[in-house]
Amino acid sequence: MAVHTLDITKEHCPMTFVKTKLKLAQIPEGDVLEVLLTEGEPLNNVPRSATEQGYKVLSIDHVEGNVHKVLIQK
């Protein structure tokens, strides 16, 4: 199992989940995607949308300031 990273801290909805979904499509089944995002809409929408699409959200952690890290398993 490998961990891949995606930084979408400069993106705004709906592009946050679009970019997350595109990256998830590129990684092998079982791998984990570490998504760095900001609080507010991205933090609310990306984990919810990933779950709705059938992915497993492993954790949501505060990094610093308004940046959070979401781990999503494909």
N, CA, C and O of each residue as an XYZ file, in Angstrom:
296
protein
N       0.848     -1.185      0.000
C       0.000      0.000      0.000
C       0.889      1.241      0.000
O       1.719      1.422      0.890
N       0.709      2.074     -0.985
C       1.468      3.317     -1.092
C       0.587      4.493     -0.698
O      -0.640      4.419     -0.758
N       1.235      5.578     -0.296
C       0.515      6.803      0.040
C       0.864      7.864     -1.002
O       2.039      8.137     -1.247
N      -0.142      8.447     -1.601
C       0.010      9.503     -2.601
C      -0.485     10.805     -1.973
O      -1.347     10.787     -1.095
N       0.060     11.930     -2.426
C      -0.317     13.220     -1.838
C      -0.908     14.145     -2.891
O      -0.447     14.187     -4.032
N      -1.932     14.884     -2.490
C      -2.569     15.884     -3.347
C      -2.810     17.133     -2.509
O      -3.475     17.079     -1.475
N      -2.261     18.265     -2.965
C      -2.435     19.535     -2.262
C      -3.461     20.369     -3.026
O      -3.192     20.849     -4.127
N      -4.648     20.534     -2.422
C      -5.694     21.347     -3.058
C      -6.035     22.558     -2.186
O      -7.154     23.071     -2.218
N      -5.044     23.001     -1.410
C      -5.286     24.128     -0.505
C      -5.576     25.430     -1.248
O      -6.159     26.352     -0.677
N      -5.176     25.512     -2.513
C      -5.416     26.738     -3.280
C      -6.643     26.630     -4.182
O      -6.971     27.572     -4.903
N      -7.319     25.486     -4.142
C      -8.483     25.245     -4.993
C      -9.778     25.614     -4.268
O      -9.816     25.698     -3.040
N     -10.824     25.828     -5.043
C     -12.145     26.140     -4.499
C     -13.148     25.131     -5.037
O     -12.949     24.563     -6.111
N     -14.225     24.908     -4.291
C     -15.291     24.007     -4.739
C     -15.905     24.557     -6.023
O     -16.054     25.774     -6.137
N     -16.265     23.728     -6.987
C     -16.271     22.257     -6.937
C     -14.970     21.611     -7.380
O     -14.890     20.384     -7.431
N     -13.944     22.397     -7.703
C     -12.691     21.815     -8.204
C     -11.971     20.964     -7.162
O     -11.171     20.104     -7.529
N     -12.231     21.179     -5.878
C     -11.541     20.397     -4.859
C     -11.830     18.907     -5.017
O     -10.903     18.096     -5.009
N     -13.103     18.534     -5.161
C     -13.390     17.102     -5.304
C     -13.099     16.609     -6.714
O     -12.753     15.441     -6.890
N     -13.227     17.456     -7.711
C     -12.890     17.047     -9.087
C     -11.427     16.608     -9.130
O     -11.112     15.542     -9.659
N     -10.536     17.426     -8.575
C      -9.106     17.077     -8.574
C      -8.835     15.852     -7.706
O      -7.986     15.028     -8.046
N      -9.553     15.724     -6.585
C      -9.391     14.557     -5.725
C      -9.816     13.295     -6.463
O      -9.120     12.280     -6.422
N     -10.953     13.361     -7.134
C     -11.468     12.195     -7.863
C     -10.532     11.797     -9.011
O     -10.311     10.608     -9.243
N      -9.985     12.782     -9.726
C      -9.042     12.485    -10.806
C      -7.792     11.793    -10.268
O      -7.295     10.846    -10.877
N      -7.287     12.259     -9.138
C      -6.091     11.647     -8.540
C      -6.405     10.236     -8.055
O      -5.592      9.329     -8.232
N      -7.575     10.038     -7.444
C      -7.960      8.697     -6.995
C      -8.039      7.728     -8.170
O      -7.709      6.551     -8.024
N      -8.468      8.207     -9.320
C      -8.565      7.351    -10.505
C      -7.187      6.896    -10.985
O      -7.076      5.867    -11.651
N      -6.146      7.645    -10.656
C      -4.789      7.344    -11.127
C      -4.026      6.379    -10.216
O      -3.019      5.808    -10.634
N      -4.492      6.190     -8.975
C      -3.730      5.361     -8.043
C      -4.304      3.946     -7.986
O      -5.488      3.739     -8.249
N      -3.452      2.968     -7.639
C      -3.913      1.580     -7.568
C      -4.929      1.349     -6.441
O      -4.942      2.053     -5.432
N      -5.764      0.353     -6.650
C      -6.749     -0.063     -5.642
C      -6.025     -0.410     -4.338
O      -5.005     -1.100     -4.351
N      -6.559      0.074     -3.219
C      -5.963     -0.208     -1.913
C      -4.991      0.857     -1.438
O      -4.707      0.941     -0.243
N      -4.470      1.680     -2.360
C      -3.552      2.751     -1.972
C      -4.310      3.867     -1.263
O      -5.538      3.933     -1.319
N      -3.563      4.740     -0.599
C      -4.141      5.831      0.170
C      -3.755      7.164     -0.454
O      -2.611      7.365     -0.861
N      -4.716      8.064     -0.522
C      -4.473      9.422     -1.002
C      -4.555     10.372      0.183
O      -5.569     10.440      0.878
N      -3.459     11.108      0.400
C      -3.407     12.126      1.444
C      -3.760     13.453      0.780
O      -3.020     13.943     -0.073
N      -4.884     14.028      1.172
C      -5.362     15.274      0.568
C      -5.184     16.412      1.569
O      -5.714     16.360      2.679
N      -4.435     17.436      1.171
C      -4.289     18.633      1.989
C      -5.304     19.650      1.485
O      -5.317     19.987      0.301
N      -6.151     20.136      2.382
C      -7.203     21.076      1.981
C      -7.473     22.068      3.091
O      -6.985     21.919      4.211
N      -8.259     23.088      2.764
C      -8.574     24.113      3.755
C      -9.929     23.830      4.392
O     -10.755     23.095      3.851
N     -10.132     24.440      5.566
C     -11.415     24.244      6.235
C     -12.508     24.992      5.485
O     -12.231     25.794      4.593
N     -13.739     24.720      5.856
C     -14.877     25.297      5.157
C     -15.419     24.298      4.155
O     -15.478     23.101      4.434
N     -15.816     24.787      2.984
C     -16.417     23.914      1.967
C     -15.554     22.712      1.595
O     -16.069     21.594      1.568
N     -14.241     22.895      1.302
C     -13.447     21.710      0.944
C     -13.439     20.647      2.040
O     -13.586     19.459      1.750
N     -13.270     21.058      3.281
C     -13.217     20.106      4.390
C     -14.566     19.419      4.595
O     -14.616     18.254      4.989
N     -15.648     20.130      4.331
C     -16.978     19.531      4.452
C     -17.294     18.619      3.272
O     -17.844     17.533      3.455
N     -16.948     19.057      2.061
C     -17.391     18.363      0.848
C     -16.524     17.193      0.412
O     -17.058     16.164     -0.003
N     -15.198     17.318      0.494
C     -14.325     16.260     -0.036
C     -14.531     14.932      0.703
O     -14.738     13.915      0.041
N     -14.483     14.891      2.036
C     -14.715     13.595      2.704
C     -16.109     13.020      2.432
O     -16.261     11.816      2.224
N     -17.117     13.885      2.436
C     -18.484     13.415      2.183
C     -18.608     12.856      0.764
O     -19.165     11.776      0.567
N     -18.092     13.589     -0.216
C     -18.174     13.142     -1.613
C     -17.379     11.860     -1.833
O     -17.815     10.980     -2.575
N     -16.215     11.749     -1.192
C     -15.409     10.530     -1.335
C     -16.176      9.326     -0.804
O     -16.188      8.267     -1.431
N     -16.813      9.485      0.343
C     -17.617      8.402      0.923
C     -18.777      8.034      0.004
O     -19.059      6.855     -0.208
N     -19.449      9.050     -0.539
C     -20.577      8.807     -1.452
C     -20.138      8.070     -2.706
O     -20.920      7.321     -3.291
N     -18.873      8.279     -3.130
C     -18.346      7.626     -4.337
C     -17.807      6.222     -4.045
O     -17.337      5.533     -4.951
N     -17.876      5.798     -2.770
C     -17.456      4.446     -2.426
C     -16.038      4.329     -1.902
O     -15.543      3.217     -1.721
N     -15.374      5.446     -1.655
C     -14.026      5.415     -1.094
C     -14.121      5.428      0.428
O     -15.149      5.808      0.989
N     -13.040      5.009      1.095
C     -13.033      4.944      2.554
C     -12.202      6.090      3.120
O     -11.001      6.178      2.862
N     -12.836      6.963      3.888
C     -12.122      8.052      4.552
C     -11.529      7.481      5.839
O     -12.258      7.091      6.750
N     -10.194      7.438      5.901
C      -9.510      6.830      7.047
C      -9.349      7.799      8.210
O      -9.479      7.409      9.370
N      -9.065      9.070      7.898
C      -8.881     10.046      8.975
C      -8.977     11.465      8.430
O      -8.790     11.719      7.240
N      -9.276     12.376      9.349
C      -9.292     13.809      9.059
C      -8.536     14.472     10.199
O      -8.964     14.403     11.351
N      -7.414     15.113      9.887
C      -6.570     15.705     10.926
C      -6.250     17.153     10.614
O      -6.095     17.533      9.454
N      -6.153     17.956     11.659
C      -5.742     19.353     11.520
C      -4.225     19.375     11.366
O      -3.517     18.707     12.120
N      -3.718     20.141     10.391
C      -2.278     20.238     10.166
C      -1.759     21.505     10.839
O      -1.002     21.438     11.807
N      -2.176     22.668     10.313
C      -1.830     23.949     10.925
C      -2.684     25.038     10.290
O      -3.112     24.908      9.143
N      -2.926     26.100     11.029
C      -3.764     27.177     10.503
C      -5.118     26.640     10.096
O      -5.814     26.014     10.895
N      -5.495     26.889      8.838
C      -6.776     26.378      8.349
C      -6.591     25.176      7.422
O      -7.500     24.835      6.665
N      -5.425     24.531      7.474
C      -5.121     23.383      6.608
C      -5.382     22.083      7.361
O      -4.993     21.922      8.517
N      -6.049     21.164      6.673
C      -6.349     19.848      7.216
C      -5.851     18.783      6.247
O      -5.635     19.047      5.064
N      -5.672     17.560      6.780
C      -5.236     16.420      5.978
C      -6.316     15.348      6.066
O      -6.731     14.951      7.155
N      -6.759     14.893      4.908
C      -7.754     13.832      4.839
C      -7.094     12.634      4.157
O      -6.527     12.765      3.072
N      -7.170     11.471      4.794
C      -6.643     10.237      4.193
C      -7.810      9.449      3.631
O      -8.752      9.107      4.346
N      -7.731      9.164      2.330
C      -8.782      8.434      1.624
C      -8.181      7.192      0.996
O      -7.198      7.272      0.260
N      -8.779      6.033      1.290
C      -8.307      4.787      0.690
C      -9.172      4.455     -0.521
O     -10.400      4.525     -0.480
N      -8.481      4.091     -1.598
C      -9.204      3.728     -2.815
C      -9.693      2.305     -2.696
O     -10.332      1.792     -3.615
